[in-house]
């Protein structure tokens, strides 16, 4: 076994949690959240009402919280979009 250090500075993490978080995300994101498990992350995009891409991401679940891994500074753009709902 070996360890690897990974620089995560080029990324933001946006946590989405709560009882209905997966159902909420299913309606907002392009990926099928039903396929998300603690062992399987997904990639997808968040679009605006006109279908234009706002951000791409990788989503994973950790300790019953869903995390969107975004490019650096994108969480500041994505969070207000998700907060509208």
Secondary structure, DSSP 8 states (H G I E B T S, - for coil): --------TTEEEEEE-STTHHHHHHTTBSS-GGG-BTTB-EEEEEE-TTS-EEEEEEEEEETTEEEEEEETT-HHHHHHHHHT-
